[in-house]
Amino acid sequence: MTETALVKSLADIERDKEVKTLAERAIDIGGQGSTLAITDDESLAKAGEIRLEAQRIIKALDARRKFFVDPHNQFVKLINNFFAKPADAATAGWRSLGDKMVKYSNEVDA
């Protein structure tokens, strides 16, 4: 099972050491990508290395985001499921009555 964390504020995320490290690396990679000029094979190879590192950071950031978001998503799903049952029952009743009303109107008009 995947490890998750239930956060109560953004401060919980901001204090997270892994998030801080990844954010710093991401900002550094962004800067490197913006400033690196590709002028020869050596700089082309360096660009490839930076892109690979950027890809790893993006994946790690997304995993860390899910670490914080998943418990909240699970709770939202529970709430949605709770409200779906009575809403579905009311919708079924609404449709059934609508069908009966149309049928009755058609019979009266015939």
C-alpha positions in Angstrom: 0.0 0.0 0.0 1.2 3.5 -0.8 2.2 5.8 2.0 0.1 9.0 2.3 -0.3 12.0 4.5 -3.4 13.8 5.6 -2.5 17.5 5.6 -4.5 20.3 7.3 -2.7 23.2 5.7 -0.3 24.1 3.0 2.2 24.8 5.7 2.4 21.0 6.3 3.5 20.6 2.7 5.9 23.6 2.7 7.7 22.1 5.8 8.1 18.8 4.1 11.8 18.2 3.5 11.3 16.1 0.4 9.1 18.8 -1.2 11.6 21.5 -0.4 14.4 19.5 -1.9 12.4 18.7 -5.1 11.2 22.3 -5.4 14.7 23.6 -5.2 16.0 21.0 -7.8 13.0 21.9 -10.1 13.8 25.6 -10.0 17.5 24.9 -10.6 16.6 22.6 -13.6 14.2 25.3 -14.9 17.0 27.8 -14.8 19.5 25.5 -16.5 17.0 24.7 -19.2 16.4 28.4 -19.9 20.0 29.4 -19.9 21.8 26.5 -21.6 22.7 27.3 -25.2 23.1 24.3 -27.4 26.1 25.1 -29.6 27.9 21.8 -30.0 27.8 18.1 -29.2 28.9 18.6 -25.6 26.2 21.1 -24.8 23.7 18.9 -26.6 24.7 16.0 -24.4 24.4 18.3 -21.3 20.9 19.3 -22.5 19.9 15.6 -22.6 21.2 15.1 -19.1 19.2 18.1 -17.8 16.1 16.8 -19.6 16.5 13.4 -17.9 16.9 15.0 -14.5 13.9 17.2 -15.2 11.8 14.1 -16.0 12.9 12.4 -12.8 12.0 15.5 -10.8 8.6 15.9 -12.5 7.8 12.3 -11.7 9.0 12.7 -8.1 7.0 15.9 -7.6 3.9 14.2 -8.9 4.4 11.2 -6.5 4.9 13.6 -3.6 1.7 15.5 -4.6 -0.2 12.3 -4.6 1.2 11.5 -1.2 -0.6 14.5 0.1 -3.7 14.5 -2.1 -4.8 10.9 -2.0 -6.2 10.8 1.5 -8.3 13.8 0.7 -9.5 12.3 -2.6 -10.5 9.1 -0.8 -12.5 11.2 1.7 -14.2 13.1 -1.2 -15.1 9.8 -2.8 -16.8 8.7 0.4 -18.8 11.9 0.6 -19.8 11.7 -3.0 -20.9 8.0 -2.6 -22.9 8.9 0.5 -24.9 11.6 -1.3 -25.2 9.6 -4.6 -27.5 7.0 -3.1 -30.3 9.3 -1.9 -29.8 11.5 -5.0 -30.2 8.5 -7.3 -33.3 7.4 -5.5 -34.8 10.9 -5.8 -33.8 11.0 -9.5 -35.5 7.7 -10.1 -38.7 8.9 -8.5 -38.6 12.1 -10.4 -38.2 10.3 -13.7 -40.9 7.7 -12.9 -43.4 10.5 -12.1 -42.4 12.4 -15.2 -43.0 9.3 -17.4 -46.4 8.7 -15.7 -47.4 12.4 -16.1 -46.6 12.2 -19.8 -48.5 9.0 -20.2 -51.5 10.3 -18.4 -51.5 13.5 -20.5 -51.3 11.5 -23.7 -54.2 9.3 -22.6 -56.3 12.3 -21.7 -55.5 14.1 -25.0 -56.3 11.0 -27.1 
